[in-house]
Amino acid sequence: MAEFRLVHVNVVVLAESNNPRLLNPDFLERNKIVPENWTPTNVIVTPPFATVPYEQGLTISVEETKLQFAVDATRLLSWDELLPGVVIRYLEVLPHVAYRAVGLNYTLFSDDPSGEAAENILITSMLKSGDWLDFCGGITGVNLDLQYRKAQPYLSLRIAVRERVDGEHKVLEGFMVVANCHHDFTPPDVETRAAFIRQLSAKNKELQALIKQLPLRAQ
């Protein structure tokens, strides 16, 4: 059975008429959006796009219609405690912006099985057998998109075997799961929107439980 680890988590807020030029380290610290004395690196501020990465592992980016709060080094930063507060505080500081939706996003990796073994497990365990698998010499790979859209929040789940480039060749590694938990809101939905953002850690636990139900094992 594949064991998954969380490698990336972010919160995306869809909005109308953001002003990327507002985003800078002074603005974030002055308004208590990030903790004091954090160290920004490689800050970019332009009219269409701005990004403020921090050595502590958080990156905040702003485009006209999108805000993104991302953590890559999930083992180095207590994202489950910190990230919801950062997002909610940012939205509180700029309440005049029309925020339309929030996405809670997670990327998980598994290292074993890997390579062709992982591809074969994905094919044999998640696809119905049939002659169509033998077309054109046989199916060699698959990317699965699972959609759960009966009610909000919607969940989209992409399952694949990840690849890395080694020189001129692509090398297959282990499984990758990319999940998006999406909820639409209207601008007045301040409290329900904040409550959804606070579910960032709980939704991750639900996702981990769902992944354990996937039949990703050798037949």
N, C-alpha and C positions, 0 to 999 in steps of 0.2 A: 504494500500500500504506500503510495507516494506521501511524503511529509512536506507540507508547504510552509514557507516562511514569508512574512510580509516584508517587501523591499521598498515600497513606495506608497504613500497615501497623500491625497490632496482633496481640497474642497474647492469647487468651482461655483461661482455665483454669476448667473447671467443677469445683465442689467441694461439699462438704457442711459446713454450719454455719460459714461464715466469720463473723468478728466485725468489721463495718465500723468500729466505734468505735476499733479499734486503729490505723487508718490515719491518720497525720498526718506532717508533715515531720520532726519530731524522731525519730519511730520509724524512718522511712526512712533518715535520715542516721546515726543512732546505730548501726543494724545494718548499715551500709555497703551498703545496697540501691541507693542513688543516690550519685553523686559528692558530695564535700564542696562546700559553698558554692554549691550550686544554689539558684535563687530560686523559691520556690513562689508561686502566684498564685491567688486566688479559691478557697481551700480550703473544702470542705464536708464536715462530719462529722456524721452523724445515725445513729440506731440501724439504719435499714434500708439506708442508702447513704452512702458516703463517696468523695470524689474529691480528688486532689491534682495539679493541673496545675503544670508548671514552665515558666518562660520559655524554657528551653533546648529545649522542643518535646515533652517527654514528659508524658503524663497517666496516672496510676495510679488506678483506680477499683475499689471493692469493694462487692459485694452479698452477700447471704447464700449464694447458690449460684454466684457468678461473680466472677472476678477479671479485670480488663482492663488491659492495658499498651499504650497507643496512642501512635503518632507520626504527626502530620499533616505537619509541616514536614520531610519526608524529605531535602530538600536541605540543611537546616541542621544536622541531627543525624546522626552516624554510627550510624544505627540498627542496621545489620547487625553491628557490633561490640558496641555497648552493650546493645541490647535483650535478647538472650538471657541475658546475665549478670545483668541486673536481675531478670528473671523467675525464673531459677533460684535466685538468692540469696533472693528473697522466699519461695519455697517451702521453702528450707532453714531459714529463720528460724522458720517455723511448720510443723514436720513432723507435728504431731498432727492436722492437718486432712486429711480424706480427699479427695484430688484424683482426679477420675474421668476427665477428658478434657482435651485441649489442642487449640485451634484456631489455626492460623497463617493470618492474613487479610490480603488485599492488595486495594487499589483502584487501578486504572489508568485514565488518561484519554488520549484522542486528540483532537486539535483539528481535524484535516483528514483526511477530509471531514467536513462538518458539516451540520446542518439536514436538509431533505428528502433531500438527496443521500445522507447517512449512513443515513437510514431506508430508502431504496430499495436501497442496497447490502446492508444487512442482510437485507432481504426476498428479494432476487433471488439472493443468494449462499448463504444459509443455509437457505432453504425450498424444498421441492419444488414445482415449478410445477403448476398445476391450476385448474379452475374455481372451487374454493373460495376462491381468492385474490380473486375478483371479487364475492364475496357482499356484499350491502348497500352497493354502490357501490365496493367494493374495499378491501382491507386497507391500513391506513395506518401501522401500527407493530407492533413485535414485541419481546418480551422473551424471550430464550432462556435456559433453565437446562440446563446439561450436567452430568451426574452420572457420576462414575467410582468405582464402589463394589465392584469385584471383590475388593479386598483393602485392608486399612488400610496407610497412611493414606488415607481417602476424600478425593476432591476434588470440590467443587461449583464450577461456573463459571457466572456470570450475565453475559450479554452484552446490552447495550441501548444506545440513544441517550439520553444524559442530557438533562434539561430544567432550565431555570431560569425563575423567574417575573420578568417585566418588567411591573410595573404589574398590569393585569388579564389579561395574556396570558402564555402559556407559550411559551418560545423553545427550539427544538431546538438542541443543540450537537453535540459529537462523540461518538464511541463511549465507552462505559464498560464496564469488565470488573471484576466483583467476585468474588474467589476465596476459598474457604475450604478449607484442608487440615486435616482432622480426624482425630485419633487417640484412641481410648479407652485408658484405663489402669486398673490397680488400684492402691490406695494403696502397696503395696510396690514398685511399678515405678519406683523413684527414678532409677536410672541410665538406663534406657531412655527415661523421660520427659524427662530432661535432654538426652539425645542427640538426641531429636526436636526439642526447642526450639532446640538449636544448629544445626539445619538450616534456620533461618529464611531465611538468605541463599541457601542452595542451592535451596530450594524456590521462591524468587522467580525464580531463573535458569531453573529447569525451567518455571515458569509463562510466563515471557517467551518461551521457545522454543516452547511450545505455542501461544501467541497468534500467533506468526509463521506457524504452519501454518493458521490460520483463513483462509478465502477471503474476507476482508473487502476486496474490491476491486471496482471497477466491471466489469460484464459487457460 
